[in-house]
Amino acid sequence: MMFMKRLREPVMRGEIAVSVRVWRRPQVKAGGRYPLGDGAVVVTAIRQISLSEVTPALARRSGFSSVEELLGVARHGKGENVYLIEFVYEPDLSVLPLVQERRPPSARKARPEKRRRKT
């Protein structure tokens, strides 16, 4: 799970423990551990919410001053589904197995080409 630079320290101090993301489908899973600093963000819950549930109070809990600011950062690409992600920060990375968020293209397996049927 990625956080903008200004949010990383507050997340690591435990001041921020929720995040709102707008994605096509969930990009993290409950129980997943994602590297941050010398530790990891551990997702404790993820659930889909409606846009009307994104309130000024939730924006502040997420580290933003307004709903507009939060949504400006939370929207990624063509995503339309709003997710509320709850997490804790665990500072000792050495004892945690990590979930790779995205593998570089060179590490992805090549998909075999689909054969077209001759008609």
Number of C-alpha atoms within 10 A of each C-alpha: 18 11 12 7 8 9 15 15 14 14 20 20 13 13 15 20 21 21 20 24 21 24 17 15 12 16 12 17 15 14 14 19 26 22 21 19 12 11 18 25 25 23 21 16 15 19 13 15 14 10 13 7 10 19 14 15 12 19 20 15 16 24 19 17 14 17 16 14 12 22 18 11 14 17 17 13 9 9 14 14 16 24 23 19 21 19 22 19 21 20 17 11 17 10 9 15 12 15 15 11 14 10 8 7 8 7 8 9 7 8 6 6 6 6 6 6 5 4 3
